Amino acid sequence: MSVSNHSFVRSAMIAPAPAPSSQKGANAWIRKNLLATPKDVVLTILALTLLAWCVPHLVNWLFVQAVWTGPDRTFCATTVQGGVQPEGWSGACWAFVSAKYDQFIFGRYPLADRWRPTIVGILFVLLLVPMLIPSVPRKGLNAILLFIVFPIVAFWLLHGGLGLEIVDTPLWGGLMVTLILSFVGIAVSLPCGILLALGRRSTMPVIRMLSVAFIEIIRGVPLITVLFMASVMLPLFLPTGWTVDKLLRALIGVSIFTSAYMAEVIRGGLQAIPKGQSEGADSLGLGYWQKTRLIILPQAIKLVIPSIVNTFIGTFKDTSLVTIIGMFDLLGIVKLNFSDANWATAVTPMTGLIFAGFVFWLFCFGMSRYSGFMERHLDTGYRR
């Protein structure tokens, strides 16, 4: 009896079988991540015990017994006359945050003109969001509006002139100053860091020496020193009668400090690119800048996205150091309000610091999540 040559050849693939029930679901995740070994079991039990002890107390202090409204400190005071804690003793004093919220956002900016920073904030969001979404077209136009046109319009609105009342920068403060410093520091540091990294790898001795000197000197001192020098020593080198705005000094200090760190981040990405990429570009007849812009830099930047965002996050948090030169960012304006006698209680400082910490965490967490999104979108070695 003859048998067809194709009797045992499969014409279609079998559909994949579902994963075993023991390998999926919450129970499988718990067994794999929390109870895989005896050590994991012990650590899990200890962690759960600590959480069971801490979380109820935190929730109680932050929310249940917290004071949410009130005109002054008497609603948040933890003691009464005679030192006896009253019944229903309060927790966090969120009434203090509510009363000082406008100052935390705008600093001492005039109340009647706070519509101006509000418009600047709205414009910033409207330009930033399309820039961050890869599918939105016209990125070139968006970049010009965000990094060239927007700063000019924002300065005019915030500072005044040409029909608007002038508001001097010493009156600026709060979250507004934190965002200004971090935005300028981030926007300036990335291109400057790229140029410094390329300069450090240059074959021209003078360019390489200057780049190395700048990077090593700036990285060798703390940001406080850079800000102090920009605030105190810079005016000494200017002609008599000349001065530099304090905010501008802070912007310059933060920008050059971040640029030095960004240069090393970019240089790490450049060193990770195989030499064959450069040789292949040379074989196609591409010039140095064409090769760098089209072949080398896109690959290098994708490789160091986590490090770039980490530097951005550090810059955002380091803006709190401008307090040393007499400026009041978010943390500085919160601490300044601790001296208000109308809100002087034992829980006021802790509540204000928790609020400031939460705002900083919110922005940093957002940058971190966007970094993960870009890694997945650009497929830079991301693994589930």
N, C-alpha and C positions, 0 to 999 in steps of 0.2 A: 504494500500500500504506500502510495507516494504521499509525502508531507510537503505542504507549501513552504517555500523558503521564508515567508513572512509570517508564519503562524506564531512565532514567539517574539516578534518585534512589537514593542509597545507603540501605539499610535498617539497616545495622549499621556501627559504626566498625571500621576495620582495627586489629588488635592492634599495639601499639607494637613497632617493630623493636628488636632488641638493639643495644647500643652497639658500635661497631666494636672489634675486638680491640686495636687500637692505642690506644684511649681508656680502657681499663680494666686493672686488675691492677697489680702492683707495678712493672712496667717503665714503664707510663704515668705512675704517680705519680713515679717517679724522674726521668723526662724532664721532667715539668712543674715539679717543685719543686726539683730539684737540678742539672739540666743544661739548663735552658731557654735560657740565654744564655752567651756566653763568660765573662762575669764570674761567673755561677753555677758554671760548671765549675771555675774557678780557686779560688773560695771553698770548694767542696765538697772538692777535692783537699787544700787546706790544712787543712780541718777534719778530714778522715779521717787525714791524716798526724799531726796533733796528738793525735787520739784513739789512734792506733796506738802512739804513744810514751808517752802518759800512762796509759792504762787498764791495761796489763800491770803497770806499777809500782804503781799503786793497788791492784789486786787482790792483788798479791803482798804488799804491806805490810798491807793490811786483813784478809786472810783466810789466805793460804797460809802466811806466816811469822809470823802472829799467835799470841800466847800466850792460850789460852782459859781455862785453869785454873791455879791456883797459890795458895799461902797468903800470899806476900809478894813484895817487889820483886825478889828474886834470880832469879825466873823471867822477869822482864821486863827485867833489866839489859842494856844494850847493850854494856857493856865488862866485862872481867874484870881481875883484878889485873895491873898492868903496862900497862894501856891497850890490850890486844890484843883485837880483836873475835873472839869464839869462833866456831867452825864452827857453822852453823845459827843464826846471829844472828837474833834475834826481830824481829818487826814490831810491830803494834799490841798494846797490853797490855789485852786484853779481860778478863783476870783481875781487873784493878783495878775495872772496871765491875761485874763479877759480885760481887766482895766488897763493894762499896759500893752495890749496887743498892737495897737497902732504904732507905738514907739518901737516895739520889737521889729516891726516890718520897715518903717520909714525913718527911724531915728528921731532927730529933732527937726526934721523937714517941716516947714510951715504948714499948718493944718489946712489953710485955704488953698494951698497949691499942691496938695497930695494927689490931685487928679493927674498931674503930670507924670510922676513915677508910675502911677497905675496904667496910664496909656503906654508908657515904655515897656512895662511888663507884658501887656497884652500883645504889643508888636513883637516882642522877643519870642513869645510862645508861638505866634502865628508864623514866624519865619523859621524857628528852630524845628518845629514838628515836621514840616515837609522835608527839611534837610535830613532828618533822621530816618525817614521812611524810604527804603531803597526803591520802591516802585513809583514814587512820585517823579515826574519828568522835570526837565529844565534845572538840573542841579547847578549848572554854571551860573545862571541868573539868580538862583536862590542864594548861592554863596556870595555873589556880589552884593546882594541886598542885605544879607546877614552880617558880613564881615567888613563892608565898606560903607554902605549907605546907612545902615542901622546905627552904628556908633556915632555918626555925625548927627543924625536926628535925635538920638538919645541924649547926647551932650547938650544940644540946644534946648530940649525940653527940660532936662534936669537942672542945668546951670542957669538957663535964661538968656536974655538978650534978644534983639530983633523983635521987640514987642512984648516979651515976657519978663516979668520981674526976676532979677538975678538972685539966686539962692547959692550962697557960698558953700563950698564943699565941707567946711567944719560942721555944718548943720546936717550933712548927710549921715546916715548911720543905719544900723539894724541889718536885716536880711538884704536890703537893697545894696549896701556896700559890700556885703559878702558875695553877692551874685556878680556885681561889677568887677571886683578884684579877681574872682575865679574865672569869669568869662574872658576877661582880657588876658589873664595869665595863661589860660588854656589855648586861646586863639593865637597868641604870640609864640608860645613855647614850641608848638608843633613844627611850624615852618623853620623857626630859628634852630630848633634841635636837629632837624634834618640837615640844614646847612652846616652846623657844627660837626655833625657826625661825618658828613662827606668831607669836610675840611680836615678832620682828624685822620682820614684814610687817604688824603690827597698825596700825590707824589711830589708836590711842590713844597720844599722845606719850610718856607716862610708861612704859608697858609697852614700847614700841619702844626708848626710850632705855636702859632697864635691860637689855633683852636684848642690844642692840648693845654696851653697856659690858661685860657679862659675857663675851660671845663674843670681843670684840677683846682684852680684857685676858688671858684665859686662853690664847688662841691666840698671843699675843705673847710668851709665856715658855715655855721648855722644860719638859718633864715633870719633870726633875730638880729644877728650882726649885720647882715645885708640891709635890713630895714633901718637899723640904727645909722649905718653909714649913709644911706640914701637920705635920711631925714636930717642928720646933724652935720655930716661932713661935706655933703654935696654943696650946700650953700657957701662953704668956705672957698670953693674953687670958682665961684661965679663973681663977676664984676660987682663993685659996690652999688647997692641999690637994686640989684637983680634978685629975684626970688623964684622959687619953684613951688607950685601948689603941693600941699601935703599929700593929697590923694594921688597926684601924678607921681610923686616920689614912691609911694607904696606900690603903684602899678608897675613902675620900672623895676623896683626891687623884686617883687614877686615874679615878674616876667623873666628877668635874667636868671634868677635862681632856678625856676622851673625849666628853663631852656637847657641849663647845664645837665640836669638829670635826664631830660628828654633826649639829649644828644647821646648819652650812653645807652639808653633803651633802643634807640634807632640803630646805633652801631652794632648792638648785639644781633639785631635782625639782619643787618647787612653781612655780618660775618657768617651767618647761617646759610646764606645763599651759595649753592655750589659754584665753583669757578667756571664750570661748563656753561652756565647761563650767560656770563659775561663774554666768554669766548664765542658762543653761538651768536650773540648780538654783534660782536666784532666781525664775524664772518659774513653777516648780512650787510655790512657797510654802515652800521649805525654809528653816529658820533657819540661822544661821552654823555652829553645831556640827554640825547634821545634814548640811549641805552639805559641811563639811570632812571629817566622818567617813565619809560614804557615797559622795561623788563625788570630792573633790579628793585626799585623802590616799592612797586605794588606788592611784590612777593615778600619783601622784608617787613613792610608794615603789617601785612596780614599775619605774619608769624609772631609779632610782638603786640598784638591787640590787647591781651590781658595786662601786659606791663605798661602800655600806654595809658589805659584806663586807670590802672593803679596809681600812676603818677598824677592823673587828673584828680582822683579822689584825694590824694595827699595834698594837692594844691588847694582844693576846696576847703579842707579842714585847716590848713596852715594859715588861711586868711585871718583866723582869730588872733594871730600874733601881731596884727597891726595895732593892737591896743598899746603896744610899747611906744608908738610914735604919736599917741594921742588921738587915734581914730577909734570909733566905736562900731564894730561890726555887730552881728547878731549876739554873739556871746558877750562882747563888751557892753552893749546896751542893756542886756539882761542883768549883768553884774552891777552896772551903774545904778539900776533901779532898786537894788537891794538897800541902798542908803536912804530910800524914801521912808520917812518916819511913819507915814500913814499905813505902810504895809510891813513894818518891822515885826516879824514873828519868827518863831523857831523853824517853821516849815516853809517860809517864803523862799529862802535860797535854794533848798532842795527842789522845790516845785519849778522854779525858774530854770535851774540847770537841767532838770529832766525835760522840760519843754525844748530848750536849746539843743540838747542832745538828740531828741527825737527828730527835730527838723534837719540837723546835720545827717543823721542816719537815713532819713527819708531820701534826701538827694543822693547820698553815696550809694544806697541800695539801688536806686533807679539807674545810676550810671553802671553799676555792676551787672544788673539784669540786661541792660542794653548791650553791654559788652558780650554777654553770653549769646544774645540774639544775633549779633554781628558775626560771632565766631561760627554759629550754625549756618548763617546765610552765606558766608564766604567759604565755608567748609575748610576752616583752618585747623584740621586735625581734631575736630570735636568728636567725642565718643560718648554715647549714652552710658 
